[in-house]
């Protein structure tokens, strides 16, 4: 076959489409690239952000999807043929390799990206994907493709955010994950099983997600249906009503952000607020008065994506059993819209993973 099916983006506020497009060929490869036959690709809220115009990076049309795993089927002239047949997960940033950010290993901050799969270049919600060989990270044979796909964003984003949050198990800290599904489930396990944080809580509206978070190791779970009551509930769960030391905000609405900060917000003294989630529009801007943050010596930091090393760490943690991905269901790639509708309505516990027509577990 010379064609494959793919989920395509044609611009903000336009429906995503399921189309037939050309399969990348060896003739398309640069000397350092490989072709990966996609076996599983996880859906992300990012696809909804493209569809509704929250994300408009000015590139169209493209194939979406940034959480893809599969098997290498072809390699460029500089790559050993021994790579063919390897089971891999794709790292979706391709930096310029020349700027200070790339030189530091922070390709996600490169101002001159050569590619960003599923964002400004063709991604993994398709039958095949073309990527640099260094971006195709080997996964353990023991790991099923369906279980590996969510590592590409759900776990890597957690690994990166925890580093920016300066998580420190030596200080008897309390951590909170606000908004719990793909990234949130990854954070809970990372905080408990890798960092050894003794007191980890979650906030989620869904009872099923709260139960899953507890199953994965969370010490307490708070119903986030009424965001105005969250801060007080969090302080009740922390020593002396102090609030938490590090808070990962994975929702990004005005109401959830408001409950994190202020004199009696969920964030405590010298607390670090890590912003991971976001929503469109002025209604969801992050606003707070500086006085409480100054008096409490609090820090706010944004966290985007992950580094290549973060991905390698994430694969290692999952391979060792320290983190397990949570998969709600698998669907055929042509059912992608049904999956996105379920994500939009928060009607899933864990990731929804798409299988291309040749996909297998």
KELO-814714 format. One record per residue (C-alpha): residue number from 1; x, y, z; residue in three letters. Coordinates in steps of 0.05 Angstrom, whole numbers. Each point is the difference from the previous one (the first is absolute). Layout:
N
<NUM, <X, Y, Z>, 'ALA'> ...
***
This chain:
361
<1, <0, 0, 0>, 'UNK'> <2, <22, 71, -13>, 'UNK'> <3, <-54, 33, 42>, 'UNK'> <4, <-23, -1, 72>, 'UNK'> <5, <-56, 29, 42>, 'UNK'> <6, <13, 59, 46>, 'UNK'> <7, <-35, 50, 45>, 'UNK'> <8, <9, 68, -33>, 'UNK'> <9, <-4, 72, 25>, 'UNK'> <10, <-21, 55, -50>, 'UNK'> <11, <-3, 60, 45>, 'UNK'> <12, <-32, 28, 63>, 'UNK'> <13, <-74, -12, 10>, 'UNK'> <14, <-2, -49, -58>, 'UNK'> <15, <-20, -73, 11>, 'UNK'> <16, <58, -49, 2>, 'UNK'> <17, <-3, -48, -58>, 'UNK'> <18, <18, -73, -14>, 'UNK'> <19, <37, -1, -66>, 'UNK'> <20, <43, -42, -45>, 'UNK'> <21, <71, 28, -7>, 'UNK'> <22, <65, -25, -29>, 'UNK'> <23, <43, -47, 42>, 'UNK'> <24, <70, 28, 12>, 'UNK'> <25, <51, -38, -41>, 'UNK'> <26, <75, -11, 4>, 'UNK'> <27, <8, 52, -55>, 'UNK'> <28, <-30, 51, 49>, 'UNK'> <29, <51, -15, 55>, 'UNK'> <30, <57, 44, 20>, 'UNK'> <31, <64, -38, 15>, 'UNK'> <32, <-15, 0, 76>, 'UNK'> <33, <-74, -17, -3>, 'UNK'> <34, <-41, -63, 7>, 'UNK'> <35, <-71, -21, -18>, 'UNK'> <36, <-43, -29, 55>, 'UNK'> <37, <-61, -43, -13>, 'UNK'> <38, <-48, 26, 53>, 'UNK'> <39, <-31, -56, 42>, 'UNK'> <40, <-36, 44, 51>, 'UNK'> <41, <-10, 74, 11>, 'UNK'> <42, <-33, 33, 61>, 'UNK'> <43, <-49, 57, -5>, 'UNK'> <44, <14, 63, 39>, 'UNK'> <45, <-39, 62, 20>, 'UNK'> <46, <49, 36, -47>, 'UNK'> <47, <-40, -25, -60>, 'UNK'> <48, <-62, 35, 29>, 'UNK'> <49, <41, 63, 10>, 'UNK'> <50, <17, -1, -75>, 'UNK'> <51, <-72, -12, -20>, 'UNK'> <52, <-29, 57, 42>, 'UNK'> <53, <54, 51, -18>, 'UNK'> <54, <35, 1, 68>, 'UNK'> <55, <62, -22, -37>, 'UNK'> <56, <12, 33, -67>, 'UNK'> <57, <73, -7, -20>, 'UNK'> <58, <-11, 24, -71>, 'UNK'> <59, <16, -67, -34>, 'UNK'> <60, <-53, -38, -39>, 'UNK'> <61, <-17, -51, -22>, 'UNK'> <62, <37, -49, 45>, 'UNK'> <63, <-10, -68, 31>, 'UNK'> <64, <-13, 5, 74>, 'UNK'> <65, <24, -45, 57>, 'UNK'> <66, <62, 2, 44>, 'UNK'> <67, <-4, -64, 40>, 'UNK'> <68, <19, -54, -50>, 'UNK'> <69, <35, -67, 6>, 'UNK'> <70, <18, -51, -53>, 'UNK'> <71, <53, -37, -38>, 'UNK'> <72, <56, 29, -43>, 'UNK'> <73, <-9, -23, -72>, 'UNK'> <74, <52, 42, -37>, 'UNK'> <75, <62, 40, 16>, 'UNK'> <76, <40, 57, -32>, 'UNK'> <77, <69, -10, -29>, 'UNK'> <78, <37, 19, 64>, 'UNK'> <79, <-40, -47, 44>, 'UNK'> <80, <18, -73, 12>, 'UNK'> <81, <-49, -49, -32>, 'UNK'> <82, <1, -36, 67>, 'UNK'> <83, <-52, 51, 23>, 'UNK'> <84, <-52, -30, -47>, 'UNK'> <85, <-49, -40, 42>, 'UNK'> <86, <13, 37, 65>, 'UNK'> <87, <-61, 17, 42>, 'UNK'> <88, <2, 74, 15>, 'UNK'> <89, <-36, 61, 28>, 'UNK'> <90, <6, 66, -35>, 'UNK'> <91, <26, 64, 32>, 'UNK'> <92, <-39, 54, -34>, 'UNK'> <93, <47, 60, 3>, 'UNK'> <94, <54, 10, -53>, 'UNK'> <95, <43, 59, 19>, 'UNK'> <96, <47, 40, -43>, 'UNK'> <97, <61, -31, 37>, 'UNK'> <98, <35, 67, 0>, 'UNK'> <99, <-33, 46, 51>, 'UNK'> <100, <17, 3, 74>, 'UNK'> <101, <-64, -38, 18>, 'UNK'> <102, <16, -58, -45>, 'UNK'> <103, <71, 0, 25>, 'UNK'> <104, <-27, -7, 71>, 'UNK'> <105, <-46, -57, -21>, 'UNK'> <106, <-63, 43, 5>, 'UNK'> <107, <-25, -11, -70>, 'UNK'> <108, <-71, 16, 22>, 'UNK'> <109, <23, 73, 8>, 'UNK'> <110, <35, 5, -68>, 'UNK'> <111, <-23, 64, -35>, 'UNK'> <112, <17, -30, -68>, 'UNK'> <113, <-30, -69, 1>, 'UNK'> <114, <11, -41, -62>, 'UNK'> <115, <-61, -41, 17>, 'UNK'> <116, <-50, -13, 55>, 'UNK'> <117, <-40, -62, -16>, 'UNK'> <118, <-74, 11, 7>, 'UNK'> <119, <9, 75, 9>, 'UNK'> <120, <36, 31, -60>, 'UNK'> <121, <18, -63, -38>, 'UNK'> <122, <-34, -67, -14>, 'UNK'> <123, <-12, -41, 63>, 'UNK'> <124, <-19, -70, 21>, 'UNK'> <125, <-75, -5, -9>, 'UNK'> <126, <15, -37, -64>, 'UNK'> <127, <28, -65, -27>, 'UNK'> <128, <72, 24, -4>, 'UNK'> <129, <44, 57, 25>, 'UNK'> <130, <67, 27, -22>, 'UNK'> <131, <47, 21, 56>, 'UNK'> <132, <74, 10, 16>, 'UNK'> <133, <33, -65, 23>, 'UNK'> <134, <19, 32, 67>, 'UNK'> <135, <-73, 15, 13>, 'UNK'> <136, <-20, -73, -8>, 'UNK'> <137, <12, -26, 71>, 'UNK'> <138, <0, -75, 10>, 'UNK'> <139, <-54, -28, 46>, 'UNK'> <140, <5, -66, 39>, 'UNK'> <141, <-26, -63, -35>, 'UNK'> <142, <-42, -12, 62>, 'UNK'> <143, <-40, 63, -11>, 'UNK'> <144, <-62, -5, -43>, 'UNK'> <145, <-7, 54, -54>, 'UNK'> <146, <-67, 22, 28>, 'UNK'> <147, <30, 10, 69>, 'UNK'> <148, <61, 34, -27>, 'UNK'> <149, <-34, 53, -42>, 'UNK'> <150, <-23, 44, 59>, 'UNK'> <151, <72, 6, 24>, 'UNK'> <152, <13, 48, -57>, 'UNK'> <153, <-37, 58, 33>, 'UNK'> <154, <-37, -25, 62>, 'UNK'> <155, <63, -25, 36>, 'UNK'> <156, <53, 44, -32>, 'UNK'> <157, <-38, 64, 18>, 'UNK'> <158, <-4, -24, 72>, 'UNK'> <159, <74, -15, 2>, 'UNK'> <160, <17, 70, -26>, 'UNK'> <161, <-50, 36, 44>, 'UNK'> <162, <27, -34, 63>, 'UNK'> <163, <70, 25, -16>, 'UNK'> <164, <-25, 72, -10>, 'UNK'> <165, <-39, -7, 65>, 'UNK'> <166, <65, -16, 36>, 'UNK'> <167, <-32, -58, 37>, 'UNK'> <168, <41, -17, 61>, 'UNK'> <169, <-15, -62, 41>, 'UNK'> <170, <52, 19, 53>, 'UNK'> <171, <-43, 58, 25>, 'UNK'> <172, <-63, -40, 19>, 'UNK'> <173, <-39, 36, -53>, 'UNK'> <174, <-73, -5, -19>, 'UNK'> <175, <-19, 1, -74>, 'UNK'> <176, <-66, 10, -35>, 'UNK'> <177, <-22, -19, -71>, 'UNK'> <178, <-58, 44, -21>, 'UNK'> <179, <-36, -35, -58>, 'UNK'> <180, <13, -74, -7>, 'UNK'> <181, <1, -42, -63>, 'UNK'> <182, <59, -15, -46>, 'UNK'> <183, <53, 48, 27>, 'UNK'> <184, <-32, 0, 69>, 'UNK'> <185, <3, -76, 8>, 'UNK'> <186, <72, 3, -22>, 'UNK'> <187, <16, 54, 51>, 'UNK'> <188, <-31, -38, 57>, 'UNK'> <189, <43, -62, -13>, 'UNK'> <190, <62, 41, -14>, 'UNK'> <191, <-7, 38, 65>, 'UNK'> <192, <-12, -62, 41>, 'UNK'> <193, <43, -53, -32>, 'UNK'> <194, <59, 40, -27>, 'UNK'> <195, <5, 61, 45>, 'UNK'> <196, <-27, -34, 62>, 'UNK'> <197, <-47, 57, 20>, 'UNK'> <198, <-38, -22, 62>, 'UNK'> <199, <-63, 43, -9>, 'UNK'> <200, <-28, 5, -71>, 'UNK'> <201, <-70, 24, -14>, 'UNK'> <202, <-44, 9, -62>, 'UNK'> <203, <-59, 43, -18>, 'UNK'> <204, <-49, -27, -51>, 'UNK'> <205, <-73, 8, -15>, 'UNK'> <206, <-8, -73, -22>, 'UNK'> <207, <-9, -51, 55>, 'UNK'> <208, <28, -53, -46>, 'UNK'> <209, <64, 41, -10>, 'UNK'> <210, <7, 12, 74>, 'UNK'> <211, <-6, -74, 13>, 'UNK'> <212, <52, -15, -53>, 'UNK'> <213, <47, 52, 30>, 'UNK'> <214, <-6, -34, 69>, 'UNK'> <215, <12, -68, -33>, 'UNK'> <216, <63, 28, -31>, 'UNK'> <217, <26, 25, 67>, 'UNK'> <218, <-30, 67, 16>, 'UNK'> <219, <-9, 12, 75>, 'UNK'> <220, <-63, 42, -6>, 'UNK'> <221, <-49, 21, -54>, 'UNK'> <222, <-45, 61, 0>, 'UNK'> <223, <-63, 11, -40>, 'UNK'> <224, <13, 60, -46>, 'UNK'> <225, <-72, 10, -22>, 'UNK'> <226, <-5, 64, 41>, 'UNK'> <227, <67, 34, -11>, 'UNK'> <228, <-16, 53, 53>, 'UNK'> <229, <5, -53, 54>, 'UNK'> <230, <64, -33, -24>, 'UNK'> <231, <51, 44, 35>, 'UNK'> <232, <-31, -10, 69>, 'UNK'> <233, <-5, -75, -12>, 'UNK'> <234, <73, -3, -20>, 'UNK'> <235, <22, 39, 61>, 'UNK'> <236, <-38, -49, 44>, 'UNK'> <237, <42, -56, -29>, 'UNK'> <238, <67, 35, 12>, 'UNK'> <239, <38, 8, 65>, 'UNK'> <240, <-27, 58, 40>, 'UNK'> <241, <-42, 25, -58>, 'UNK'> <242, <63, 26, -35>, 'UNK'> <243, <-18, -17, -71>, 'UNK'> <244, <43, -42, -47>, 'UNK'> <245, <74, 9, -17>, 'UNK'> <246, <-7, -15, -74>, 'UNK'> <247, <-63, 3, -42>, 'UNK'> <248, <-7, -25, -71>, 'UNK'> <249, <-58, 36, -33>, 'UNK'> <250, <-23, -44, -58>, 'UNK'> <251, <-67, 33, -15>, 'UNK'> <252, <13, 73, -15>, 'UNK'> <253, <-68, 33, 11>, 'UNK'> <254, <-11, 65, 38>, 'UNK'> <255, <-37, -36, 56>, 'UNK'> <256, <53, -53, 10>, 'UNK'> <257, <57, 50, -3>, 'UNK'> <258, <-34, 46, 50>, 'UNK'> <259, <-5, -56, 50>, 'UNK'> <260, <75, -11, -2>, 'UNK'> <261, <24, 69, 22>, 'UNK'> <262, <-16, 56, 48>, 'UNK'> <263, <4, 6, 76>, 'UNK'> <264, <-40, -64, 10>, 'UNK'> <265, <13, -35, -66>, 'UNK'> <266, <22, -72, -6>, 'UNK'> <267, <73, 20, -10>, 'UNK'> <268, <39, 10, 64>, 'UNK'> <269, <61, 40, 22>, 'UNK'> <270, <58, -5, -49>, 'UNK'> <271, <-47, -42, -42>, 'UNK'> <272, <15, -13, -73>, 'UNK'> <273, <-58, 4, -49>, 'UNK'> <274, <14, -38, -64>, 'UNK'> <275, <-47, 18, -57>, 'UNK'> <276, <-12, -58, -48>, 'UNK'> <277, <-72, 6, -24>, 'UNK'> <278, <-31, 58, -38>, 'UNK'> <279, <-64, 24, -32>, 'UNK'> <280, <-17, 52, -52>, 'UNK'> <281, <-22, 71, 11>, 'UNK'> <282, <4, 58, 49>, 'UNK'> <283, <-49, -35, 45>, 'UNK'> <284, <55, -49, 18>, 'UNK'> <285, <58, 48, 10>, 'UNK'> <286, <42, -12, 62>, 'UNK'> <287, <-8, 60, 46>, 'UNK'> <288, <21, 9, 71>, 'UNK'> <289, <21, 56, 46>, 'UNK'> <290, <75, 1, 12>, 'UNK'> <291, <-3, 15, 75>, 'UNK'> <292, <-17, -71, 24>, 'UNK'> <293, <52, -29, -48>, 'UNK'> <294, <53, 48, 26>, 'UNK'> <295, <-16, -11, 73>, 'UNK'> <296, <-2, -76, -9>, 'UNK'> <297, <60, 0, -47>, 'UNK'> <298, <-37, -41, -51>, 'UNK'> <299, <24, -19, -69>, 'UNK'> <300, <-39, -9, -65>, 'UNK'> <301, <30, -38, -59>, 'UNK'> <302, <-27, -25, -65>, 'UNK'> <303, <16, -69, -26>, 'UNK'> <304, <-4, -19, -74>, 'UNK'> <305, <11, -69, -30>, 'UNK'> <306, <64, -36, 18>, 'UNK'> <307, <72, -11, -20>, 'UNK'> <308, <26, -61, -36>, 'UNK'> <309, <33, -21, 65>, 'UNK'> <310, <-67, 7, 35>, 'UNK'> <311, <-29, -49, -50>, 'UNK'> <312, <56, -50, 12>, 'UNK'> <313, <-11, 6, 76>, 'UNK'> <314, <-75, -10, -10>, 'UNK'> <315, <11, -63, -40>, 'UNK'> <316, <47, -25, 54>, 'UNK'> <317, <-50, 13, 56>, 'UNK'> <318, <-56, -36, -37>, 'UNK'> <319, <46, -57, -19>, 'UNK'> <320, <19, -8, 74>, 'UNK'> <321, <-72, 1, 22>, 'UNK'> <322, <7, 65, 40>, 'UNK'> <323, <-53, 32, -45>, 'UNK'> <324, <-55, -34, -39>, 'UNK'> <325, <-39, 34, -53>, 'UNK'> <326, <-75, 1, 7>, 'UNK'> <327, <-37, -17, -63>, 'UNK'> <328, <-75, 12, -1>, 'UNK'> <329, <-13, -35, -67>, 'UNK'> <330, <26, -14, -69>, 'UNK'> <331, <-35, 21, -64>, 'UNK'> <332, <12, -4, -74>, 'UNK'> <333, <34, 62, -29>, 'UNK'> <334, <-61, 16, -41>, 'UNK'> <335, <-39, 7, 66>, 'UNK'> <336, <45, 56, 24>, 'UNK'> <337, <-56, 51, 5>, 'UNK'> <338, <-39, -45, 47>, 'UNK'> <339, <62, -3, 44>, 'UNK'> <340, <9, 75, -1>, 'UNK'> <341, <-73, 11, 17>, 'UNK'> <342, <10, -44, 61>, 'UNK'> <343, <62, 39, 21>, 'UNK'> <344, <-38, 65, -8>, 'UNK'> <345, <-57, -24, 45>, 'UNK'> <346, <51, -29, 50>, 'UNK'> <347, <-32, -68, -12>, 'UNK'> <348, <63, -42, 5>, 'UNK'> <349, <47, -24, 55>, 'UNK'> <350, <69, -1, -31>, 'UNK'> <351, <21, 5, -72>, 'UNK'> <352, <-39, -19, -62>, 'UNK'> <353, <47, -34, -49>, 'UNK'> <354, <-10, -5, -75>, 'UNK'> <355, <20, -60, -42>, 'UNK'> <356, <15, 10, -73>, 'UNK'> <357, <-28, -51, -49>, 'UNK'> <358, <63, -42, 8>, 'UNK'> <359, <4, 13, 75>, 'UNK'> <360, <7, -57, 50>, 'UNK'> <361, <10, -6, 75>, 'UNK'> 
***
